[in-house]
Amino acid sequence: MSEESTALPWPLVAGAGGTTPTELMARVARGDSDAFAQLYDQMVPRVYGLIRRVLRNPAQSEEVTQEVMVEVWRTCTRYDADRGSPASWILTMAHRRAIDRVRSEQSSTDREQAMAAASATTEYDEVAEAVTSNLEVQQVRNCLSALTELQRESVTLAYYGGYSYREVAELLDAKLATIKARMRDGLIRLRDCLGVTEK
């Protein structure tokens, strides 16, 4: 059914024999399905009209109308004639259901927007992190190039190659004490170059 269509999805049928909604509700509460069919025919156009004014969407309005009428069948024993007419009870239920659907749709939209925003933020953070990481790598390379050759080789083998002090000494054909001293001096120069402060 198109948005512009004003035709109701259900026929407007008057209650059989002029049966009132109050009489029908009493019978429905006793499980009379014929009475429910009559009540349904009397109330659905009004229920649908109310819901359609709230939701605007015809398909959703039909769906919520069906939910309301099923709820009427399931909970008709809770109806209290002293508190109002069956029509007001049913229409109040319909209005609440329509509002719940609007809130549900809004919550769904809000969640989707929040997820999209979080996704965009995550992508931005990943880019920023990659740029920062690249800048840090470049800064470390610049600082390494400022070291002496023995310091640079010692630090590179130990920290990037995973070698022990003794293995670095053997690889560079130098005394262990010399390698330890060069690495200590090299690390101090690196720390100063990178602007790292001791805590």
NUSEFI-751714 format. One record per residue: x, y, z of N, C-alpha, C, CB in turn. Coordinates in pm, whole numbers, plus 50000, padded with zeros to 5 digits. Glycine has a CB too. Layout:
  n.px  n.py  n.pz ca.px ca.py ca.pz  c.px  c.py  c.pz cb.px cb.py cb.pz
     X     Y     Z     X     Y     Z     X     Y     Z     X     Y     Z
...
***
This chain:
  n.px  n.py  n.pz ca.px ca.py ca.pz  c.px  c.py  c.pz cb.px cb.py cb.pz
 50086 49881 50000 50000 50000 50000 50088 50123 50000 49904 50001 50123
 50056 50222 49918 50140 50340 49906 50117 50433 50023 50111 50413 49774
 50214 50524 50046 50206 50623 50152 50082 50710 50137 50331 50710 50154
 50047 50742 50013 49936 50835 49989 49800 50770 50007 49946 50891 49849
 49796 50635 50005 49668 50566 50011 49601 50591 50145 49686 50416 49989
 49472 50622 50140 49397 50644 50264 49309 50525 50295 49313 50770 50254
 49308 50424 50207 49225 50307 50229 49279 50229 50347 49219 50217 50102
 49189 50176 50430 49230 50096 50544 49261 49954 50498 49121 50097 50653
 49355 49888 50564 49386 49751 50526 49280 49652 50573 49521 49711 50581
 49183 49698 50659 49077 49611 50707 48943 49674 50675 49091 49586 50859
 48842 49594 50649 48709 49650 50623 48647 49702 50753 48617 49545 50558
 48571 49807 50742 48499 49861 50856 48365 49788 50862 48481 50017 50846
 48352 49700 50962 48230 49620 50975 48166 49652 51109 48260 49467 50962
 48040 49686 51109 47969 49716 51234 47948 49589 51312 47833 49786 51207
 47938 49601 51443 47915 49485 51529 47785 49417 51491 47913 49526 51677
 47787 49284 51490 47668 49208 51452 47556 49233 51550 47699 49057 51444
 47441 49264 51499 47324 49285 51583 47338 49402 51678 47296 49161 51661
 47425 49497 51645 47442 49615 51730 47509 49584 51862 47309 49678 51755
 47584 49473 51870 47652 49436 51993 47754 49543 52029 47721 49298 51978
 47754 49587 52154 47844 49694 52197 47982 49637 52230 47786 49769 52319
 48085 49721 52223 48219 49675 52261 48226 49623 52403 48319 49788 52244
 48148 49681 52495 48148 49634 52634 48096 49491 52643 48062 49727 52723
 47985 49464 52572 47930 49328 52571 48029 49231 52506 47795 49324 52497
 48092 49277 52397 48188 49192 52327 48308 49161 52416 48235 49258 52197
 48357 49261 52490 48472 49239 52578 48442 49135 52683 48513 49371 52645
 48322 49139 52738 48283 49040 52839 48287 48899 52779 48142 49070 52895
 48239 48885 52657 48240 48755 52590 48383 48712 52552 48152 48759 52464
 48463 48810 52506 48601 48780 52470 48678 48731 52593 48672 48904 52408
 48652 48793 52708 48718 48752 52832 48685 48607 52869 48677 48846 52947
 48572 48557 52820 48535 48417 52844 48588 48325 52733 48382 48404 52854
 48667 48381 52641 48729 48300 52535 48647 48287 52410 48758 48167 52587
 48549 48374 52389 48459 48367 52272 48531 48430 52152 48323 48441 52300
 48578 48345 52060 48652 48395 51944 48563 48468 51845 48722 48279 51873
 48433 48431 51836 48341 48504 51748 48322 48647 51798 48204 48431 51740
 48313 48663 51929 48301 48797 51987 48427 48878 51958 48275 48790 52140
 48543 48810 51966 48669 48881 51937 48672 48927 51791 48792 48790 51967
 48623 48843 51700 48620 48880 51557 48534 49005 51537 48566 48763 51471
 48422 49012 51608 48335 49130 51597 48403 49253 51658 48200 49104 51668
 48465 49234 51775 48536 49346 51840 48650 49394 51750 48590 49303 51979
 48718 49300 51691 48829 49330 51600 48779 49419 51485 48891 49198 51544
 48670 49376 51423 48615 49452 51310 48572 49592 51352 48496 49378 51250
 48521 49606 51472 48477 49738 51519 48597 49828 51553 48387 49722 51642
 48701 49770 51612 48809 49853 51667 48928 49876 51574 48858 49792 51791
 48954 49783 51485 49075 49793 51403 49086 49924 51324 49080 49678 51307
 48980 49974 51261 48996 50100 51188 49041 50216 51278 48866 50137 51119
 48986 50223 51399 49024 50329 51492 49166 50310 51544 48927 50335 51609
 49201 50185 51574 49336 50154 51624 49438 50188 51516 49347 50003 51664
 49410 50142 51395 49502 50168 51284 49517 50319 51260 49453 50098 51155
 49407 50391 51262 49412 50535 51239 49497 50607 51343 49271 50593 51240
 49481 50569 51469 49561 50630 51575 49709 50599 51557 49513 50581 51713
 49739 50473 51533 49879 50432 51517 49940 50496 51394 49889 50279 51508
 49864 50504 51288 49915 50564 51163 49950 50711 51185 49810 50550 51049
 49872 50782 51267 49904 50923 51295 50036 50937 51371 49790 50989 51375
 50067 50838 51453 50193 50842 51530 50311 50796 51446 50181 50755 51657
 50295 50683 51377 50407 50622 51305 50426 50674 51162 50388 50474 51300
 50318 50714 51098 50318 50762 50959 50343 50652 50855 50423 50869 50942
 50418 50552 50892 50452 50445 50798 50339 50341 50795 50586 50378 50838
 50275 50320 50677 50161 50227 50669 50195 50084 50709 50106 50227 50528
 50308 50033 50663 50345 49894 50692 50368 49875 50843 50471 49853 50613
 50439 49968 50902 50463 49959 51047 50332 49976 51123 50565 50065 51092
 50246 50063 51074 50117 50085 51140 50033 49958 51139 50041 50200 51071
 50031 49888 51026 49958 49762 51018 50016 49659 51115 49961 49706 50875
 50148 49652 51120 50216 49556 51207 50183 49584 51354 50369 49561 51185
 50192 49710 51394 50165 49745 51534 50017 49725 51565 50207 49892 51563
 49928 49753 51469 49785 49729 51490 49760 49582 51519 49704 49774 51367
 49824 49494 51442 49808 49351 51467 49860 49314 51606 49884 49269 51360
 49973 49372 51646 50029 49344 51779 49931 49387 51888 50164 49417 51797
 49870 49503 51870 49775 49554 51969 49655 49460 51980 49728 49696 51932
 49601 49418 51868 49482 49334 51872 49513 49196 51932 49423 49319 51732
 49633 49145 51907 49674 49020 51971 49684 49041 52122 49810 48970 51914
 49737 49156 52160 49747 49190 52302 49608 49201 52367 49824 49322 52320
 49513 49258 52293 49375 49267 52344 49322 49127 52372 49283 49341 52241
 49342 49034 52279 49295 48896 52297 49362 48831 52418 49322 48813 52169
 49493 48853 52432 49569 48790 52540 49537 48848 52677 49716 48802 52513
 49508 48979 52684 49496 49046 52814 49354 49096 52843 49592 49161 52822
 49256 49051 52767 49120 49105 52782 49064 49083 52922 49027 49040 52680
 49113 48983 52995 49063 48960 53131 49106 49071 53227 49113 48825 53183
 49206 49150 53187 49251 49262 53271 49163 49386 53254 49396 49297 53239
 49082 49386 53152 48996 49503 53126 48899 49523 53242 48919 49486 52993
 48892 49647 53288 48802 49683 53399 48704 49788 53349 48884 49735 53525
 48578 49750 53336 48475 49842 53283 48457 49965 53370 48341 49769 53269
 48491 49956 53498 48477 50071 53588 48580 50180 53558 48491 50026 53732
 48683 50145 53487 48790 50242 53460 48782 50304 53322 48924 50177 53477
 48683 50267 53243 48667 50326 53110 48609 50229 53012 48798 50377 53059
 48583 50281 52894 48523 50197 52789 48627 50106 52727 48457 50285 52681
 48581 49997 52662 48675 49910 52591 48753 49988 52485 48600 49794 52525
 48686 50081 52417 48754 50159 52313 48870 50239 52372 48655 50254 52242
 48847 50305 52486 48955 50386 52545 49068 50296 52594 48901 50472 52661
 49033 50179 52648 49136 50084 52694 49222 50037 52577 49070 49964 52764
 49155 50000 52468 49226 49951 52350 49307 50062 52284 49127 49891 52249
 49250 50181 52273 49321 50292 52208 49439 50340 52293 49224 50408 52182
 49426 50332 52425 49540 50366 52512 49654 50266 52488 49497 50365 52662
 49617 50139 52478 49715 50035 52450 49782 50062 52314 49648 49895 52451
 49701 50099 52215 49753 50125 52080 49849 50243 52081 49637 50153 51982
 49812 50348 52154 49898 50467 52159 50032 50432 52224 49828 50581 52237
 50027 50356 52333 50152 50316 52400 50241 50233 52308 50121 50236 52529
 50178 50139 52238 50255 50055 52145 50319 50138 52034 50164 49947 52082
 50244 50235 51982 50298 50320 51875 50416 50402 51926 50188 50413 51818
 50401 50457 52046 50511 50536 52106 50632 50446 52131 50465 50603 52238
 50607 50325 52180 50718 50231 52201 50791 50202 52071 50666 50099 52262
 50715 50187 51961 50778 50161 51831 50862 50281 51787 50671 50129 51725
 50811 50401 51807 50888 50522 51771 51018 50524 51851 50804 50651 51798
 51008 50498 51981 51129 50499 52066 51226 50391 52024 51091 50481 52213
 51173 50274 51992 51258 50163 51948 51332 50198 51819 51174 50036 51929
 51257 50255 51724 51319 50297 51597 51426 50403 51621 51211 50351 51498
 51396 50498 51711 51492 50605 51741 51616 50548 51808 51428 50713 51833
 51597 50453 51901 51710 50390 51968 51797 50316 51867 51662 50294 52078
 51731 50247 51774 51804 50175 51671 51886 50271 51585 51707 50093 51583
 51822 50382 51546 51892 50484 51466 52009 50542 51544 51796 50596 51424
 51986 50571 51673 52093 50627 51757 52210 50530 51769 52038 50661 51897
 52178 50399 51787 52284 50299 51796 52365 50292 51667 52225 50161 51828
 52295 50293 51555 52365 50287 51425 52455 50408 51407 52264 50278 51310
 52405 50527 51445 52485 50648 51432 52605 50645 51526 52400 50772 51460
 52584 50594 51648 52693 50585 51744 52801 50488 51694 52640 50540 51882
 52755 50375 51637 52850 50277 51583 52927 50336 51465 52777 50149 51541
 52857 50410 51381 52923 50472 51267 53025 50575 51314 52820 50538 51173
 52986 50653 51415 53077 50754 51470 53198 50687 51534 53004 50844 51572
 53173 50579 51610 53284 50507 51674 53376 50447 51570 53230 50397 51768
 53317 50396 51463 53397 50339 51355 53484 50445 51291 53307 50274 51250
 53426 50561 51266 53502 50671 51205 53612 50716 51299 53410 50790 51169
 53583 50723 51428 53683 50764 51527 53796 50663 51532 53619 50780 51666
 53760 50534 51528 53861 50429 51531 53954 50440 51411 53795 50291 51535
 53895 50461 51293 53978 50475 51174 54072 50595 51187 53890 50489 51047
 54020 50706 51239 54103 50825 51256 54214 50796 51355 54018 50946 51304
 54182 50728 51466 54281 50696 51567 54389 50604 51510 54215 50630 51687
 54350 50510 51425 54447 50420 51364 54543 50498 51273 54376 50310 51284
 54490 50592 51200 54574 50673 51112 54669 50758 51196 54488 50764 51021
 54615 50822 51300 54698 50906 51386 54806 50823 51453 54612 50977 51493
 54770 50702 51494 54868 50615 51560 54978 50574 51462 54799 50489 51617
 54940 50544 51339 55039 50504 51238 55135 50619 51208 54969 50459 51109
 55080 50740 51196 55164 50858 51170 55260 50880 51285 55076 50984 51147
 55208 50873 51408 55291 50893 51527 55402 50788 51532 55206 50887 51656
 55364 50663 51504 55461 50554 51506 55571 50577 51402 55392 50420 51480
 55533 50620 51282 55631 50648 51176 55724 50761 51216 55561 50682 51045
 55669 50864 51278 55752 50977 51324 55850 50932 51431 55664 51091 51378
 55803 50846 51522 55891 50797 51628 56004 50712 51569 55811 50715 51731
 55970 50626 51472 56072 50543 51407 56176 50631 51340 56007 50448 51304
 56131 50735 51272 56224 50826 51204 56313 50898 51305 56146 50929 51119
 56256 50938 51419 56333 51007 51521 56438 50914 51580 56239 51060 51632
 56402 50787 51604 56499 50689 51656 56612 50670 51554 56429 50553 51687
 56578 50661 51427 56682 50645 51323 56778 50764 51323 56618 50629 51183
 56721 50884 51332 56805 51006 51335 56898 51005 51455 56718 51133 51337
 56844 50966 51572 56926 50963 51693 57031 50853 51686 56837 50943 51815
 56996 50738 51626 57095 50631 51610 57211 50675 51521 57029 50505 51551
 57179 50753 51420 57286 50797 51328 57382 50895 51395 57225 50863 51204
 57340 50953 51509 57427 51047 51581 57526 50974 51673 57343 51144 51663
 57510 50843 51691 57599 50765 51776 57727 50729 51700 57529 50638 51827
 57828 50688 51777 57949 50638 51711 57914 50506 51646 58069 50622 51813
 58001 50459 51557 57972 50336 51486 57961 50218 51582 58079 50308 51383
 58050 50209 51680 58049 50098 51774 57924 50105 51863 58176 50100 51860
 57888 50226 51906 57765 50241 51987 57642 50199 51907 57750 50388 52035
 57634 50250 51783 57518 50220 51698 57507 50070 51672 57528 50295 51565
 57620 50005 51636 57617 49862 51609 57581 49783 51733 57753 49815 51555
 57636 49822 51848 57608 49751 51974 57460 49761 52011 57695 49809 52087
 57407 49881 52006 57266 49903 52042 57174 49830 51943 57233 50055 52044
 57204 49839 51814 57121 49775 51712 57120 49624 51729 57171 49812 51572
 57237 49565 51751 57243 49420 51768 57171 49375 51896 57390 49373 51772
 57188 49451 52005 57127 49411 52132 56976 49432 52133 57191 49489 52247
 56931 49549 52089 56788 49581 52102 56703 49543 51982 56773 49726 52127
 56762 49544 51865 56683 49506 51748 56714 49364 51702 56708 49605 51633
 56836 49318 51734 56875 49182 51694 56850 49079 51803 57020 49180 51656
 56836 49125 51928 56807 49035 52038 56929 48962 52092 56706 48935 51994
 57050 49013 52061 57171 48947 52110 57205 48993 52251 57289 48975 52016
 57274 48903 52325 57321 48938 52459 57447 49023 52447 57347 48809 52545
 57490 49082 52560 57614 49162 52559 57731 49078 52511 57644 49218 52699
 57742 48954 52564 57853 48866 52527 57851 48835 52377 57848 48736 52608
 57729 48807 52320 57718 48777 52177 57754 48899 52093 57576 48730 52142
 57712 49019 52137 57747 49142 52065 57899 49159 52064 57679 49267 52131
 57962 49134 52179 58109 49146 52189 58177 49051 52091 58158 49117 52334
 58128 48929 52083 58186 48830 51991 58164 48872 51846 58125 48691 52016
 58040 48918 51814 58009 48959 51676 58094 49077 51631 57861 48994 51664
 58121 49170 51723 58197 49290 51688 58346 49276 51718 58141 49410 51762
 58383 49158 51765 58524 49130 51797 58581 49237 51890 58608 49121 51669
 58506 49259 52002 58548 49359 52100 58536 49299 52238 58463 49488 52089
 58601 49363 52337 58595 49315 52475 58454 49341 52529 58703 49384 52563
 58411 49250 52618 58278 49261 52678 58264 49392 52754 58251 49142 52771
 58367 49430 52830 58360 49555 52908 58346 49675 52815 58486 49570 52996
 58413 49672 52700 58406 49782 52604 58264 49792 52547 58508 49761 52489
 58204 49678 52513 58068 49678 52457 57968 49732 52558 58027 49535 52414
 57983 49688 52686 57892 49736 52791 57904 49887 52807 57922 49666 52925
 58025 49937 52806 58047 50081 52823 57991 50158 52703 58197 50113 52841
 58016 50109 52581 57967 50177 52460 57813 50176 52456 58025 50109 52333
 57755 50063 52495 57608 50056 52495 57548 50150 52598 57561 49912 52521
 57613 50157 52717 57562 50248 52820 57569 50392 52770 57642 50231 52952
 57685 50428 52715 57702 50565 52664 57604 50591 52547 57849 50588 52617
 57587 50491 52460 57498 50506 52345 57352 50524 52388 57510 50385 52252
 57312 50446 52488 57174 50457 52538 57149 50592 52604 57144 50343 52637
 57251 50643 52674 57237 50776 52736 57220 50882 52627 57360 50810 52826
 57300 50873 52522 57289 50970 52412 57154 50958 52341 57403 50950 52311
 57108 50832 52322 56976 50810 52261 56866 50872 52345 56949 50660 52241
 56873 50848 52477 56772 50902 52567 56767 51054 52557 56800 50858 52712
 56885 51116 52559 56891 51263 52550 56838 51312 52416 57035 51312 52571
 56874 51242 52309 56831 51281 52174 56679 51269 52160 56901 51195 52068
 56622 51163 52217 56479 51140 52206 56398 51222 52306 56449 50994 52224
 56468 51289 52397 56397 51373 52494 56327 51294 52602 56298 51459 52424
 56377 51171 52631 56317 51089 52734 56374 51130 52868 56341 50938 52707
 56287 51159 52964 56334 51199 53097 56327 51081 53191 56252 51316 53152
 56423 51072 53280 56424 50963 53378 56322 50992 53486 56564 50945 53440
 56253 50888 53531 56153 50905 53638 56215 50877 53771 56032 50814 53616
***
